[in-house]
Amino acid sequence: MAPGSPVSRRLRGLATPRPGRARLGVATKTVPVLSLRTRLRNATRDAILSAAEDIIAERGMQTARMEDIAAAAGVSVGTIYNHFSDRQTLLEGLLDTRASEFVATARAVVDQTQGQPFEQRLHLFCQTMVGSFEAHRQLFALFVRQEVCHLEQGNFSWSPFAAIRDAADLLMKAGVASGEVEPENARVYTMLLLGMIRGLISASFFDELVALESLVPTLTRVFLRGVMLKGATKARRANKLAPAGARKRRHK
């Protein structure tokens, strides 16, 4: 393991922690402590996955070599095969890990914003999801370009948006429960929200000038209120009912 490699950096500060216990007055519960061996193995796996994400995003799944991933992670090729039997298993591990991270992040923001107005919760949810996607921008570029769709065993495919669907659905149900969201089509609203987020992210891959986080307020507003100007329907109706001469003068 080379000094300064991704694995060695992850191991810094891995001194064995003391078993944690609950505070006074609460039933004590010992927090399991992972052995140094287990933490080393986990750190190595994380470094391999991060390196694989970078290499696959840069070169594509078909041309990404295990030797390149090993070099980027600072480990030997044999170490990779200690964790993943082949490239297919490595990709599955990468997608499963990122999916778990997205689910945990989505659920956390829904749980932590309980009691806040729905509009504020929606904004924070979109902001957090966009930030998470930006952190793995190149990996998502693969999905948009559909470079990774099938594995040798079956037609395995993975969508990061499917991974957060349940959390978004919980958010919508909370909005219904608080009386801020119409109950009839709550499930449809979940799909529309994820579709809008996906659309913004997809557009950013083709237009690098798009700053996703700056568009979150617009996304939230359009999702909640649409794109029509206030009073636009009344103004249009009034214009239709007005005499032809009055309409001409109004547009001069």
DRENNU-134252 format. One line per 8 residues: their letters; for each residue z, y, x of N, C-alpha, C. Coordinates in nm, 4 decimals. Each point is the difference from the previous one (the first is absolute). Layout:
! DRENNU-134252
A	Z/Y/X/Z/Y/X/Z/Y/X ~ ...
***
This chain:
! DRENNU-134252
MAPGSPVS	0.0000/-0.1187/0.0848/0.0000/0.1187/-0.0848/0.0000/0.1241/0.0887 ~ -0.1039/0.0824/-0.0100/-0.0132/0.1158/0.0874/0.0955/0.1103/-0.0401 ~ 0.0613/0.0693/0.1011/0.0862/0.1133/-0.0324/-0.0794/0.1056/-0.0749 ~ 0.0584/0.0574/-0.1028/-0.0682/0.1015/-0.0775/-0.0963/-0.0546/-0.1030 ~ -0.0115/-0.1332/-0.0122/-0.0873/-0.0598/-0.1005/0.0611/0.0198/-0.1381 ~ -0.0817/-0.0145/-0.1077/0.0548/0.0160/-0.1348/0.1211/-0.0871/-0.0273 ~ -0.0017/-0.1237/0.0523/0.1144/-0.0885/-0.0239/0.1233/0.0512/0.0704 ~ -0.0143/0.0402/0.1282/0.1168/0.0457/0.0747/0.0582/0.1261/-0.0615
RRLRGLAT	-0.0859/0.0864/-0.0532/0.0505/0.1212/-0.0647/0.0789/-0.0337/-0.1254 ~ -0.0459/-0.1009/-0.0732/0.0719/-0.0394/-0.1206/0.1350/-0.0628/0.0311 ~ 0.0148/-0.0532/0.1216/0.1246/-0.0669/0.0365/0.1059/0.0957/0.0520 ~ -0.0400/0.1232/0.0315/0.0978/0.0947/0.0512/0.1064/0.0280/-0.1066 ~ 0.1197/-0.0021/0.0393/0.1086/0.0277/-0.0938/0.0348/-0.1169/-0.0889 ~ -0.0477/-0.1197/0.0341/0.0311/-0.1164/-0.0822/0.1306/-0.0651/0.0423 ~ 0.0998/0.0789/0.0288/0.1317/-0.0563/0.0296/0.0529/-0.0674/-0.1249 ~ 0.0686/-0.1095/0.0188/0.0479/-0.0758/-0.1154/0.0966/0.0838/-0.0822
PRPGRARL	-0.0331/0.0291/-0.1285/0.0877/0.0822/-0.0832/0.1225/-0.0786/-0.0444 ~ 0.1030/0.0741/-0.0319/0.1206/-0.0645/-0.0519/-0.0191/-0.0352/-0.1458 ~ 0.0606/-0.1094/-0.0444/-0.0112/-0.0351/-0.1410/0.0513/0.1128/-0.0880 ~ -0.0769/0.0403/-0.1002/0.0418/0.1094/-0.0872/0.0880/-0.0501/-0.1123 ~ 0.0943/0.0835/-0.0411/0.0862/-0.0358/-0.1130/0.0067/0.1168/-0.0962 ~ 0.0271/-0.0316/-0.1258/0.0082/0.1033/-0.1021/0.1200/0.0896/0.0248 ~ -0.0048/0.1189/-0.0614/0.1096/0.0946/0.0183/0.1257/-0.0452/-0.0724 ~ 0.1122/0.0632/0.0363/0.1298/-0.0352/-0.0569/-0.0025/0.0141/-0.1518
GVATKTVP	0.0605/-0.0934/-0.0700/0.0065/0.0078/-0.1447/-0.1118/-0.0753/-0.0688 ~ -0.0965/-0.0476/0.0796/-0.1125/-0.0755/-0.0553/0.0021/-0.1385/0.0622 ~ -0.0377/-0.0999/-0.0761/-0.0001/-0.1371/0.0505/-0.0809/-0.0073/0.1287 ~ 0.0596/-0.0582/0.1014/-0.0673/-0.0064/0.1294/-0.1131/-0.1012/-0.0034 ~ -0.1034/0.0327/0.0728/-0.1150/-0.0882/0.0087/-0.0605/0.0119/0.1391 ~ 0.0003/-0.1074/0.0709/-0.0545/0.0020/0.1346/-0.1511/0.0068/-0.0037 ~ -0.0574/0.0968/0.0724/-0.1448/0.0143/0.0071/-0.0532/-0.0949/0.1065 ~ -0.0947/-0.0854/-0.0348/-0.0526/-0.0942/0.0993/-0.0579/0.0735/0.1208
VLSLRTRL	0.0281/-0.0502/0.1171/-0.0502/0.0593/0.1239/-0.1025/-0.0939/0.0610 ~ -0.1202/0.0517/0.0223/-0.1043/-0.0822/0.0596/0.0270/-0.0179/0.1487 ~ -0.0276/-0.1167/0.0492/0.0172/-0.0252/0.1431/-0.1024/0.0805/0.0782 ~ 0.0290/0.0210/0.1278/-0.0932/0.0734/0.0859/-0.1340/-0.0714/0.0058 ~ 0.0018/-0.1318/-0.0002/-0.1241/-0.0771/0.0027/-0.0851/0.0281/-0.1235 ~ 0.0661/0.0025/-0.1167/-0.0725/0.0261/-0.1247/-0.0551/0.1416/-0.0017 ~ 0.0817/0.0970/0.0468/-0.0472/0.1390/0.0016/-0.1145/0.0182/0.0987 ~ 0.0036/-0.0724/0.1101/-0.1099/0.0054/0.0966/-0.1277/-0.0564/-0.0630
RNATRDAI	0.0145/-0.1103/-0.0700/-0.1162/-0.0616/-0.0647/-0.0582/0.0947/-0.1058 ~ 0.0863/0.0626/-0.0787/-0.0471/0.0929/-0.1034/-0.0685/0.1217/0.0614 ~ 0.0584/0.0515/0.1095/-0.0598/0.1160/0.0670/-0.1368/-0.0349/0.0568 ~ -0.0119/-0.1199/0.0552/-0.1281/-0.0444/0.0545/-0.1034/-0.0137/-0.1106 ~ 0.0402/-0.0586/-0.1108/-0.0919/-0.0160/-0.1135/-0.0465/0.1354/-0.0517 ~ 0.0936/0.0956/-0.0124/-0.0368/0.1338/-0.0480/-0.0998/0.0668/0.0938 ~ 0.0223/-0.0168/0.1302/-0.0903/0.0604/0.0985/-0.1389/-0.0621/-0.0092 ~ -0.0058/-0.1306/-0.0202/-0.1286/-0.0687/-0.0128/-0.0743/0.0486/-0.1241
LSAAEDII	0.0716/0.0128/-0.1112/-0.0631/0.0445/-0.1240/-0.0516/0.1429/0.0121 ~ 0.0785/0.0875/0.0620/-0.0435/0.1383/0.0182/-0.1245/0.0065/0.0881 ~ -0.0001/-0.0793/0.1069/-0.1161/-0.0036/0.0887/-0.1215/-0.0574/-0.0729 ~ 0.0214/-0.1044/-0.0785/-0.1100/-0.0605/-0.0760/-0.0588/0.0995/-0.0983 ~ 0.0865/0.0768/-0.0652/-0.0480/0.1011/-0.0947/-0.0903/0.1015/0.0699 ~ 0.0422/0.0457/0.1165/-0.0792/0.0986/0.0748/-0.1341/-0.0576/0.0448 ~ 0.0029/-0.1202/0.0560/-0.1224/-0.0610/0.0526/-0.0964/-0.0365/-0.1131 ~ 0.0507/-0.0594/-0.1064/-0.0849/-0.0394/-0.1121/-0.0612/0.1221/-0.0663
AERGMQTA	0.0799/0.1076/-0.0170/-0.0513/0.1216/-0.0616/-0.1080/0.0638/0.0863 ~ 0.0164/-0.0111/0.1318/-0.0956/0.0622/0.0922/-0.1283/-0.0813/0.0141 ~ 0.0128/-0.1330/0.0030/-0.1158/-0.0837/0.0337/-0.0464/-0.0926/-0.1115 ~ 0.0808/-0.0113/-0.1055/-0.0364/-0.0923/-0.1060/0.0577/-0.1379/0.0246 ~ 0.0208/-0.0756/-0.1062/0.0657/-0.1296/0.0117/-0.0827/-0.0982/0.0809 ~ -0.1310/0.0038/-0.0172/-0.0845/-0.0998/0.0643/-0.0084/0.0172/0.1515 ~ 0.0170/0.1225/0.0483/-0.0144/0.0249/0.1436/0.1336/0.0237/0.0700 ~ 0.1081/-0.0009/-0.0746/0.1322/0.0178/0.0621/0.0404/-0.1285/0.0708
RMEDIAAA	0.0248/0.0099/0.1299/0.0361/-0.1190/0.0782/0.1506/-0.0076/0.0178 ~ 0.0497/-0.1218/0.0049/0.1423/-0.0208/0.0219/0.0432/0.0590/0.1343 ~ -0.0888/-0.0043/0.0999/0.0314/0.0555/0.1312/0.0240/0.1508/-0.0081 ~ -0.0798/0.0681/-0.0819/0.0160/0.1452/-0.0149/0.1301/0.0327/-0.0730 ~ 0.0307/-0.0775/-0.1013/0.1241/0.0217/-0.0755/0.1212/-0.0241/0.0890 ~ -0.0078/-0.1060/0.0802/0.1102/-0.0305/0.0913/0.0203/0.1126/0.1006 ~ -0.1101/0.0519/0.0548/0.0099/0.1084/0.0971/0.0601/0.1247/-0.0633 ~ -0.0403/0.0306/-0.1228/0.0520/0.1191/-0.0688/0.1483/-0.0153/-0.0322
AGVSVGTI	0.0431/-0.1240/-0.0282/0.1405/-0.0247/-0.0334/0.0870/-0.0154/0.1236 ~ -0.0634/-0.0249/0.1160/0.0762/-0.0196/0.1224/0.0590/-0.1386/0.0112 ~ -0.0691/-0.0978/-0.0582/0.0465/-0.1384/0.0066/-0.1167/-0.0881/0.0439 ~ 0.0274/-0.1270/0.0239/-0.1054/-0.0934/0.0355/-0.0660/-0.0543/-0.1266 ~ -0.1205/-0.0544/0.0164/-0.0688/-0.0619/-0.1135/0.0820/-0.1170/-0.0533 ~ 0.0626/-0.0735/0.0904/0.0828/-0.1117/-0.0428/0.1140/0.0436/-0.0901 ~ 0.0555/0.1180/0.0269/0.1082/0.0517/-0.0846/-0.0495/0.0253/-0.1417 ~ -0.1220/0.0503/-0.0123/-0.0558/0.0214/-0.1337/-0.0091/-0.1327/-0.0746
YNHFSDRQ	-0.0477/-0.1039/0.0688/-0.0153/-0.1299/-0.0657/0.1353/-0.0657/-0.0285 ~ 0.1061/0.0470/0.0633/0.1341/-0.0470/-0.0363/0.0419/0.0516/-0.1372 ~ -0.0607/0.1127/-0.0386/0.0342/0.0614/-0.1283/-0.1056/-0.0267/-0.1075 ~ -0.1265/-0.0049/0.0406/-0.1100/-0.0164/-0.0951/-0.0969/-0.1056/0.0544 ~ -0.0325/-0.0969/-0.0829/-0.0807/-0.1125/0.0475/-0.1445/0.0374/0.0287 ~ -0.0530/0.1012/-0.0699/-0.1371/0.0434/0.0236/-0.0175/0.1410/-0.0554 ~ -0.1224/0.0502/0.0074/-0.0274/0.1362/-0.0441/0.0207/0.0167/-0.1503 ~ -0.0328/-0.1030/-0.0747/0.0193/0.0046/-0.1449/0.1478/0.0164/-0.0342
TLLEGLLD	0.0835/-0.0792/0.0648/0.1447/0.0094/-0.0243/0.0539/0.1356/0.0425 ~ -0.0537/0.0548/0.1076/0.0425/0.1321/0.0459/-0.0349/0.1065/-0.1031 ~ -0.1202/-0.0058/-0.0555/-0.0399/0.0975/-0.1010/0.0855/-0.0140/-0.1255 ~ 0.0249/-0.1240/-0.0421/0.0856/-0.0218/-0.1159/0.1393/0.0577/0.0231 ~ 0.0522/-0.0212/0.1213/0.1314/0.0544/0.0330/0.0006/0.1512/-0.0025 ~ -0.1075/0.0624/0.0503/-0.0100/0.1454/-0.0005/-0.0045/0.0539/-0.1423 ~ -0.0842/-0.0588/-0.0839/-0.0126/0.0480/-0.1375/0.1286/-0.0228/-0.0792 ~ 0.0617/-0.1164/0.0168/0.1249/-0.0295/-0.0716/0.1114/0.0962/0.0418
TRASEFVA	0.0068/0.0280/0.1303/0.1040/0.0904/0.0493/-0.0197/0.1407/-0.0536 ~ -0.1223/0.0502/0.0052/-0.0262/0.1354/-0.0492/0.0210/0.0073/-0.1512 ~ -0.0378/-0.1055/-0.0712/0.0220/-0.0022/-0.1445/0.1492/0.0093/-0.0318 ~ 0.0805/-0.0757/0.0737/0.1454/0.0026/-0.0215/0.0561/0.1382/0.0274 ~ -0.0514/0.0653/0.1049/0.0462/0.1350/0.0340/-0.0353/0.0994/-0.1107 ~ -0.1220/-0.0103/-0.0540/-0.0415/0.0917/-0.1056/0.0823/-0.0200/-0.1261 ~ 0.0253/-0.1263/-0.0330/0.0807/-0.0293/-0.1180/0.1408/0.0567/0.0168 ~ 0.0594/-0.0224/0.1171/0.1358/0.0493/0.0253/0.0045/0.1529/-0.0069
TARAVVDQ	-0.1011/0.0655/0.0552/-0.0048/0.1466/-0.0028/-0.0162/0.0514/-0.1423 ~ -0.0895/-0.0635/-0.0755/-0.0238/0.0431/-0.1377/0.1239/-0.0199/-0.0863 ~ 0.0625/-0.1160/0.0131/0.1202/-0.0252/-0.0791/0.1125/0.0943/0.0377 ~ 0.0103/0.0323/0.1284/0.1073/0.0881/0.0466/-0.0130/0.1388/-0.0618 ~ -0.1214/0.0544/-0.0036/-0.0164/0.1349/-0.0533/0.0248/0.0022/-0.1508 ~ -0.0352/-0.1085/-0.0687/0.0278/-0.0084/-0.1439/0.1508/-0.0085/-0.0242 ~ 0.0676/-0.0815/0.0791/0.1452/-0.0163/-0.0163/0.0759/0.1276/0.0370 ~ -0.0407/0.0639/0.1078/0.0733/0.1156/0.0505/-0.0204/0.1264/-0.0821
TQGQPFEQ	-0.1019/0.0019/-0.0867/-0.0258/0.1204/-0.0797/0.0465/-0.0155/-0.1444 ~ 0.0755/-0.1048/-0.0280/0.0502/-0.0176/-0.1365/0.0799/0.1217/-0.0433 ~ -0.0199/0.0416/-0.1258/0.0716/0.1144/-0.0533/-0.0740/0.1313/0.0161 ~ -0.1038/0.0025/0.0823/-0.0786/0.1216/0.0182/-0.1092/0.0073/-0.1069 ~ -0.0526/0.1204/-0.0289/-0.1087/0.0120/-0.0975/-0.1203/-0.0836/0.0423 ~ -0.0727/-0.0508/-0.0986/-0.1114/-0.0896/0.0288/-0.1045/0.0654/0.0894 ~ -0.0315/0.1242/-0.0255/-0.1033/0.0674/0.0802/0.0406/0.0049/0.1469 ~ 0.1268/0.0268/0.0257/0.0483/0.0048/0.1375/-0.0031/-0.1391/0.0631
RLHLFCQT	0.0369/-0.1014/-0.0758/-0.0029/-0.1368/0.0510/-0.1435/-0.0431/0.0304 ~ -0.0912/0.0383/-0.0879/-0.1405/-0.0343/0.0199/-0.0536/0.0641/0.1276 ~ 0.0337/0.1265/0.0203/-0.0460/0.0708/0.1197/0.0530/-0.0678/0.1265 ~ 0.1273/-0.0345/0.0011/0.0594/-0.0642/0.1171/-0.0600/-0.1381/0.0235 ~ -0.0287/-0.0713/-0.1082/-0.0613/-0.1324/0.0132/-0.1375/0.0118/0.0649 ~ -0.0817/0.0901/-0.0512/-0.1347/0.0182/0.0550/0.0066/0.0476/0.1450 ~ 0.0905/0.0920/0.0275/0.0142/0.0528/0.1353/0.0403/-0.1095/0.0980 ~ 0.0935/-0.0843/-0.0414/0.0472/-0.1079/0.0863/-0.1090/-0.1042/0.0229
MVGSFEAH	-0.0732/-0.0349/-0.1055/-0.1060/-0.0995/0.0132/-0.1128/0.0507/0.0897 ~ -0.0380/0.1259/-0.0193/-0.1054/0.0577/0.0832/0.0443/0.0025/0.1462 ~ 0.1267/0.0346/0.0237/0.0514/0.0006/0.1365/-0.0011/-0.1391/0.0616 ~ 0.0338/-0.1006/-0.0792/-0.0020/-0.1379/0.0493/-0.1416/-0.0441/0.0334 ~ -0.0943/0.0361/-0.0846/-0.1383/-0.0362/0.0244/-0.0538/0.0693/0.1243 ~ 0.0395/0.1261/0.0185/-0.0458/0.0740/0.1175/0.0505/-0.0652/0.1287 ~ 0.1201/-0.0565/-0.0065/0.0578/-0.0639/0.1184/-0.0791/-0.1237/0.0420 ~ -0.0768/-0.0576/-0.0936/-0.0819/-0.1179/0.0306/-0.1452/0.0273/-0.0398
RQLFALFV	-0.0447/0.1167/0.0345/-0.1306/0.0492/-0.0429/-0.1135/-0.0936/0.0400 ~ 0.0011/-0.0463/0.1238/-0.1103/-0.0831/0.0477/-0.0037/-0.1361/-0.0692 ~ 0.1180/-0.0518/-0.0323/0.0032/-0.1273/-0.0716/-0.0623/0.0164/-0.1379 ~ 0.0300/0.1093/-0.0675/-0.0571/0.0239/-0.1319/-0.1495/0.0255/0.0073 ~ -0.0454/0.0537/0.1118/-0.1438/0.0208/0.0171/-0.0740/-0.1332/-0.0069 ~ 0.0636/-0.1053/0.0471/-0.0616/-0.1322/-0.0063/-0.0203/-0.0436/-0.1447 ~ 0.0994/0.0263/-0.0838/-0.0119/-0.0400/-0.1392/-0.1091/0.0802/-0.0701 ~ -0.0078/0.1289/0.0314/-0.1004/0.0843/-0.0624/-0.1397/-0.0462/0.0404
RQEVCHLE	-0.0171/-0.0350/0.1263/-0.1308/-0.0469/0.0472/-0.0217/-0.1471/-0.0329 ~ 0.1040/-0.0631/-0.0553/-0.0063/-0.1410/-0.0407/-0.0381/-0.0909/0.1163 ~ 0.0535/0.0294/0.1167/-0.0267/-0.0837/0.1157/0.0873/-0.1249/0.0000 ~ 0.1166/0.0133/-0.0648/0.0892/-0.1159/-0.0060/0.0162/-0.0381/-0.1460 ~ -0.0755/-0.0975/-0.0444/0.0061/-0.0420/-0.1401/0.0291/-0.1488/-0.0146 ~ -0.0479/-0.0758/0.0940/0.0126/-0.1451/-0.0131/0.0571/-0.0615/0.1276 ~ 0.0786/-0.1028/-0.0192/0.0480/-0.0804/0.1118/-0.0599/-0.1399/-0.0138 ~ 0.0123/-0.0777/0.1028/-0.0652/-0.1302/0.0000/0.0515/-0.0917/-0.1102
QGNFSWSP	0.1253/0.0154/-0.0360/0.0568/-0.0846/-0.1058/-0.0039/0.0773/-0.1315 ~ -0.1010/-0.0290/-0.0820/-0.0096/0.0647/-0.1293/-0.0508/0.1421/0.0114 ~ 0.0153/0.0750/-0.1073/-0.0437/0.1393/-0.0046/0.1214/0.0908/-0.0052 ~ 0.0780/-0.0026/0.1051/0.1218/0.0794/0.0065/-0.0348/0.1478/0.0170 ~ 0.0515/0.0810/-0.0855/-0.0184/0.1447/0.0136/0.1309/0.0678/-0.0355 ~ 0.0182/0.1199/0.0494/0.1272/0.0699/-0.0168/-0.0257/0.1467/-0.0256 ~ 0.0710/0.0571/-0.0932/-0.0122/0.1419/-0.0283/0.1364/0.0642/0.0121 ~ 0.0131/0.1070/0.0789/0.1288/0.0676/0.0109/0.0413/0.0639/-0.1311
FAAIRDAA	-0.0975/0.0306/-0.0851/0.0315/0.0628/-0.1273/0.0601/-0.1002/-0.0975 ~ -0.0447/-0.1242/0.0080/0.0610/-0.1045/-0.0819/0.1451/-0.0214/0.0414 ~ 0.0285/0.0218/0.1280/0.1351/-0.0224/0.0509/0.1006/0.0980/-0.0587 ~ -0.0443/0.1190/-0.0370/0.0941/0.0996/-0.0527/-0.0115/0.0168/-0.1513 ~ -0.0804/-0.0846/-0.0638/-0.0223/0.0141/-0.1437/0.1293/-0.0136/-0.0797 ~ 0.0819/-0.0972/0.0367/0.1240/-0.0223/-0.0752/0.0928/0.1207/0.0097 ~ 0.0076/0.0613/0.1182/0.0858/0.1174/0.0161/-0.0522/0.1163/-0.0838 ~ -0.1318/0.0192/-0.0018/-0.0590/0.1066/-0.0809/0.0243/-0.0266/-0.1482
DLLMKAGV	-0.0047/-0.1268/-0.0382/0.0251/-0.0376/-0.1387/0.1445/0.0315/-0.0388 ~ 0.0934/-0.0251/0.0915/0.1404/0.0348/-0.0260/0.0165/0.1504/-0.0202 ~ -0.0738/0.0771/0.0785/0.0064/0.1461/-0.0135/-0.0479/0.0431/-0.1378 ~ -0.1105/-0.0579/-0.0455/-0.0532/0.0344/-0.1318/0.0966/-0.0403/-0.1111 ~ 0.0591/-0.1171/0.0128/0.0961/-0.0455/-0.1014/0.1216/0.0920/-0.0049 ~ 0.0411/0.0498/0.1153/0.1118/0.0945/0.0035/-0.0382/0.1288/-0.0703 ~ -0.1261/0.0433/0.0184/-0.0468/0.1200/-0.0689/-0.0035/-0.0184/-0.1507 ~ -0.0370/-0.1204/-0.0435/0.0014/-0.0312/-0.1430/0.1429/0.0016/-0.0523
ASGEVEPE	0.0918/-0.0615/0.0739/0.1403/-0.0073/-0.0421/0.0638/0.1381/-0.0112 ~ -0.0429/0.0936/0.0857/0.0572/0.1349/-0.0025/-0.0696/0.0903/-0.1007 ~ -0.1028/-0.0529/-0.0669/-0.0711/0.0790/-0.1001/-0.1008/0.0968/0.0587 ~ -0.0374/-0.0182/0.1261/-0.0937/0.0924/0.0648/-0.1411/-0.0562/0.0099 ~ -0.0173/-0.1288/-0.0291/-0.1309/-0.0642/0.0086/-0.0275/-0.0716/-0.1316 ~ -0.1237/0.0138/-0.0507/-0.0380/-0.0683/-0.1230/0.0106/-0.1507/0.0182 ~ 0.0634/-0.0689/-0.0918/0.0255/-0.1429/0.0184/-0.1202/-0.0897/-0.0262 ~ -0.0996/0.0485/-0.0749/-0.1074/-0.0887/-0.0444/-0.0824/-0.0573/0.1148
NARVYTML	-0.0261/0.0794/0.1021/-0.0923/-0.0432/0.1047/0.0617/0.0067/0.1391 ~ 0.1278/-0.0306/0.0098/0.0700/0.0134/0.1279/-0.0635/-0.0873/0.1086 ~ -0.0425/-0.1212/-0.0365/-0.0601/-0.0893/0.0987/-0.1339/0.0558/0.0492 ~ -0.0746/0.0612/-0.0910/-0.1273/0.0612/0.0380/0.0249/0.1177/0.0944 ~ 0.1055/0.0759/-0.0266/0.0317/0.1140/0.0861/0.0276/-0.0460/0.1429 ~ 0.0655/-0.1159/0.0135/0.0256/-0.0539/0.1340/-0.1305/-0.0242/0.0744 ~ -0.0956/-0.0624/-0.0672/-0.1291/-0.0283/0.0635/-0.0747/0.1286/0.0335 ~ 0.0077/0.0990/-0.0887/-0.0667/0.1272/0.0254/0.0609/0.0713/0.1204
LLGMIRGL	0.1323/-0.0026/0.0093/0.0680/0.0651/0.1125/-0.0411/-0.0641/0.1318 ~ 0.0046/-0.1336/0.0064/-0.0370/-0.0681/0.1235/-0.1480/0.0216/0.0319 ~ -0.0822/0.0085/-0.1033/-0.1420/0.0270/0.0216/-0.0234/0.1380/0.0591 ~ 0.0764/0.0977/-0.0456/-0.0128/0.1360/0.0537/0.0451/0.0062/0.1458 ~ 0.1121/-0.0680/0.0298/0.0475/-0.0037/0.1386/-0.1028/-0.0686/0.0890 ~ -0.0528/-0.1106/-0.0487/-0.1003/-0.0729/0.0785/-0.1249/0.0847/0.0212 ~ -0.0402/0.0735/-0.1033/-0.1181/0.0843/0.0120/0.0157/0.1064/0.1067 ~ 0.1163/0.0644/0.0043/0.0254/0.1017/0.1025/-0.0036/-0.0604/0.1394
ISASFFDE	0.0658/-0.1141/0.0140/0.0043/-0.0645/0.1314/-0.1395/-0.0433/0.0438 ~ -0.0768/-0.0567/-0.0921/-0.1359/-0.0422/0.0327/-0.0851/0.1190/0.0417 ~ 0.0131/0.1106/-0.0719/-0.0781/0.1199/0.0320/0.0346/0.0526/0.1386 ~ 0.1256/-0.0132/0.0400/0.0422/0.0530/0.1296/-0.0628/-0.0750/0.1167 ~ -0.0428/-0.1243/-0.0233/-0.0637/-0.0763/0.1072/-0.1401/0.0538/0.0303 ~ -0.0604/0.0628/-0.1006/-0.1345/0.0524/0.0181/-0.0002/0.1504/0.0252 ~ 0.1120/0.0640/-0.0262/0.0139/0.1429/0.0250/0.1322/0.0227/0.0719 ~ -0.0062/0.0053/0.1316/0.1225/0.0107/0.0795/0.0689/0.1344/-0.0158
LVALESLV	-0.0683/0.0952/-0.0633/0.0603/0.1313/-0.0214/0.0981/-0.0017/-0.1168 ~ -0.0038/-0.1073/-0.0780/0.0905/-0.0103/-0.1142/0.1417/-0.0266/0.0499 ~ 0.0909/0.0907/-0.0304/0.1416/-0.0181/0.0347/0.0695/-0.0587/-0.1225 ~ 0.0240/-0.1301/0.0037/0.0477/-0.0701/-0.1189/0.1286/0.0579/-0.0554 ~ 0.0960/0.0238/0.0868/0.1313/0.0451/-0.0486/-0.0105/0.1351/-0.0700 ~ -0.0953/0.0839/0.0407/-0.0156/0.1304/-0.0645/-0.0596/-0.0131/-0.1402 ~ -0.0595/-0.1164/-0.0298/-0.0622/-0.0215/-0.1305/0.0932/-0.0679/-0.1000 ~ 0.1195/-0.0378/0.0440/0.0940/-0.0682/-0.0904/0.0367/0.0865/-0.1203
PTLTRVFL	0.0291/0.1300/0.0164/0.0291/0.0816/-0.1193/-0.1152/0.0019/-0.0998 ~ -0.1236/0.0046/0.0511/-0.1160/-0.0024/-0.0884/-0.0099/-0.1339/-0.0711 ~ 0.0222/-0.1077/0.0726/-0.0033/-0.1329/-0.0603/0.1028/-0.0104/-0.1119 ~ 0.1204/0.0460/0.0271/0.1069/-0.0068/-0.1003/-0.0349/0.0826/-0.1232 ~ -0.0504/0.1212/0.0232/-0.0347/0.0890/-0.1120/-0.1112/-0.0580/-0.0858 ~ -0.1059/-0.0493/0.0652/-0.1131/-0.0546/-0.0749/0.0413/-0.1247/-0.0763 ~ 0.0828/-0.0845/0.0610/0.0454/-0.1204/-0.0685/0.0790/0.0360/-0.1255 ~ 0.0838/0.1010/0.0084/0.0862/0.0357/-0.1127/-0.0701/0.0865/-0.1045
RGVMLKGA	-0.0890/0.0902/0.0448/-0.0537/0.1013/-0.0919/-0.1521/0.0025/-0.0078 ~ -0.0683/-0.0780/0.0804/-0.1448/0.0016/-0.0039/-0.0572/0.1177/0.0774 ~ -0.1289/0.0243/-0.0198/-0.0685/0.1038/0.0776/-0.0406/0.1208/-0.0843 ~ 0.0207/-0.0072/-0.1286/-0.0406/0.1126/-0.0853/0.0956/0.1171/0.0155 ~ -0.0555/0.1197/-0.0054/0.0824/0.1197/0.0073/0.0804/0.0152/-0.1275 ~ 0.1150/0.0642/0.0116/0.0814/0.0254/-0.1181/-0.0772/0.0898/-0.0974 ~ -0.0011/-0.0410/-0.1255/-0.0682/0.0809/-0.1014/-0.1503/-0.0161/-0.0007 ~ -0.0540/-0.0899/0.0836/-0.1451/-0.0140/0.0097/-0.0597/-0.0492/-0.1314
TKARRANK	0.0668/-0.0932/-0.0660/-0.0517/-0.0537/-0.1262/-0.0031/0.1066/-0.1078 ~ 0.1073/0.0802/-0.0092/0.0047/0.1069/-0.1003/-0.1076/0.1044/0.0275 ~ -0.0178/0.0335/0.1275/-0.1003/0.1001/0.0355/-0.1395/-0.0483/-0.0352 ~ -0.0274/-0.1280/0.0239/-0.1310/-0.0553/-0.0306/-0.0237/-0.0030/-0.1497 ~ 0.1038/-0.0377/-0.0771/-0.0120/-0.0037/-0.1448/-0.0241/0.1393/-0.0550 ~ 0.0718/0.0976/0.0539/-0.0159/0.1384/-0.0459/-0.1399/0.0506/0.0318 ~ -0.0535/-0.0394/0.1130/-0.1332/0.0442/0.0391/-0.1063/-0.0579/-0.0926 ~ 0.0213/-0.1250/-0.0451/-0.0952/-0.0627/-0.0908/0.0018/0.0663/-0.1371
LAPAGARK	0.1181/0.0426/-0.0429/0.0138/0.0585/-0.1328/-0.0428/0.1459/-0.0039 ~ -0.0048/0.0641/0.1162/-0.0357/0.1420/0.0039/-0.1480/0.0185/-0.0313 ~ -0.0384/0.1146/-0.0602/-0.1418/0.0282/-0.0259/-0.0792/-0.0006/0.1290 ~ -0.1297/-0.0301/-0.0114/-0.0852/-0.0098/0.1177/0.0019/0.1279/0.0820 ~ -0.0044/0.1144/-0.0651/0.0002/0.1271/0.0724/0.1276/0.0208/0.0782 ~ 0.1140/-0.0419/-0.0584/0.1286/0.0159/0.0674/0.0067/-0.0892/0.1226 ~ -0.0599/-0.1222/-0.0102/0.0010/-0.0909/0.1140/-0.0811/0.0561/0.1160 ~ -0.1157/0.0641/-0.0338/-0.0814/0.0589/0.1045/0.0723/0.1124/0.0697
RRHK	0.0666/0.0869/-0.0798/0.0727/0.1128/0.0603/0.1150/-0.0502/0.0885 ~ 0.0641/-0.1114/-0.0430/0.1132/-0.0527/0.0736/-0.0409/-0.0521/0.1368 ~ -0.1221/-0.0498/0.0136/-0.0458/-0.0567/0.1264/-0.0699/0.0987/0.0884 ~ -0.0203/0.1247/-0.0480/-0.0614/0.1019/0.0857/0.0946/0.0472/0.1064
***
